[in-house]
Amino acid sequence: MLPELQTFRTCLKPLNFSHAPQIFDLRSNTEVMRYMDSESCRNLEDAEMFICRQIEANKENEGANWGIFLRDSAQLIGYAGFWRINKEHFRGEFGYALHPDFWRTGLMLEVLNDIACYGFKNLGLHSIEANINPKNSASAGLLLKLGFKLEAQFSENFYFNGIFHDSHIYSLLEKNFIQSCINEKSET
């Protein structure tokens, strides 16, 4: 069972089926889904299936996913975590979404920083990757702030909704994440 995590402004809790209406709102929002290159939720059942996949991944230690809540609030405003963990290679892949009302507030930076710490310290990860649509400049900027490096650019490697899409793969090694933490602490 995943623990709850606390950041300065958020509480991260494992998703459960009571969150289905909020997941539906999030994953049916065209702004949120614009660069996801995955199916939007069409109904509450789709949201429940999404949650079911997260619960199963958490249970089987093939993922580690949380809902994002503002501190002392029951309102789910997003989700984040490792939607896939490759145990053989000690590598996790980030997946995340946040309601547009909270974009550009620094919340996701805060959340992903804590989740990266959890991945390296508690899950024994050596590296974290994120696969994003190159048009998603906000996500690219977020990853760069966390210390990720652009590792690969693939042309038309992903087929979704009748269109071939490009992919950018970002990566963060544990030693670089720890080094960036040390550098930040020495600057203050």
N, C-alpha and C positions, 0 to 999 in steps of 0.2 A: 504494500500500500504506500502510495506516495505521500510524503508529508506536505502540510501547508507551508508555504514560503511567504515571508513578509519582506516587502521592499519599503522604502521610505513612505510611498504613497499608496501602495497596493497590497492586496492579499491574494496569493495564488493558491487555488484549491482545485483538487481533481474534479473533473466534470461528472455530473450525474444526470439522470433523466429529467429531474425537475428543471434543468437548465435548457430543455429543448425549445421552449418558445423564444428565449433570448438567442440561442444559436441559430434558430430559423431567421430571426430578424437580422442577425449579423451576416449569415451566409446567403441571404436572399437580397442583400443590399448591393445594388449595381456598382457603387463606388468601391466597396470593400472587395468585390469579386473581380474587378476590372482586370487585374494582372495575375489572378490566381491560376488561370488556365486549368480549372477544374469545374465540375458541375456545381451550379448554385442549388440551394435548397428550394424545391418547388412546394413543399408542404412540411408539416410537422414530422411526418414519418421519415423524411430525408434527414431532418435534424437529429432525430432519435438514432438513425443508422450511423450518422457521423459520430455521435456520442458513444454509441456502442463500439465502434472501431477504436476510439480513444481509450475506453475502459479496457477493452481486450488487449490492446498494445501495452497499457500500463501493467495489467495483470501478468502478461507473458514476458515482461521485461524486454519487450521489443520497441518500446516507446516510453516517453515520460511527458505527459501533457497535463496542463493546468488551465482552468478558467481564470481570467483576470477580473478582479473586483477592486473597486476603490476601497480603501481601509474603512471598516465599520459599515459596509454597504452590502446588501444582498443582490445588487444589480450587476450582472455580468456585462462587462464592457469589451471583452475580447478573450482570446485564448492564445497560448504559446507553449512551446515545449519542443521535445524531440519526437517528431512524428514517426521517425524510424531510427533504430539503433542497430548498427552493424557490429555485433559483439566481437566477431572474428578480427576486425580491424580497429576496434576501440574508437569507432567514429559514429557520431550522432548527426542527424540532419534536422535543423531548425524548421519549424513551421509556425506561423503566427498570423494573427489578424486582430485588428483593433477597430472599434466603432469610430467613424469619422469625426464625431464630436470631440474625440480625444487625440486626434492626429496632431503632430507637431507640438506636443506638450512635454516631450521627453519621457513619457510613461513607458513606452516600449523599450527605450534604451535601458531604463531602470530594470524592467522586467527581464529582458534578455541577458543583461549583465548577471543578475542573480541566478538565472537558469543555467548560464554558462558555468558559473562557479559550482553549482550543484552537479552539473555533468562531469566536470573535471574532478571535483573532490569526492563525490558520492557514487558516481557511476563508473569512475575509472576511465573516462574518455581521454584519448590522446588528441583528438581533433574534432571540430564541429564544422559542418558544411551547411551552406544555404544555397538553394537553387532558385534563382529568381528570373522573372521576365526582365530583359534589359531595359524595357520602357519604364520600369518601376524605379525611377531615380530616388524616390524617398526611401525605399527599402535599401537600395544600394548605399545611400548616405548613412543610414542607420548602421549597416554592417561595417562600413569603414570606420565609423566612430567607435565601434566595439573592438577594432583592431583586426578585422577580417581583411584578407587580401583576395583580389580577383585572381582565381587560379585557372579558369578555363572559360572560353567563349565558344559555344556551339551554334552553328548556323542551321536553322530549320530542322532541329533534332527532335522536336516534340510536336505531335499532331493532336490538335484539340479543336473541336467544333468546326471541322472542315478546313482548317488552316494549319500550315506548318509554322511553328514558333521557334524563335531563337532562345537560348538559355545562357545565363551567366552563372557560374559556380564560384562561390566565395568560400574561403576556408580560414579557420582560426586554429592554430596549434596551441596546445596547453602552455608550452614554454613562452610563447609570445603573449598570451593572455596574462600570465603571471608577471612577465616583464613589464607590460603596460600598467599593471596595478602598482608595481613597485615604483615606476617612473612617476605616476600620478601622486603617490604618497610623498615622494621626495621633493616634489615641486611645491607642496603646500606647507 
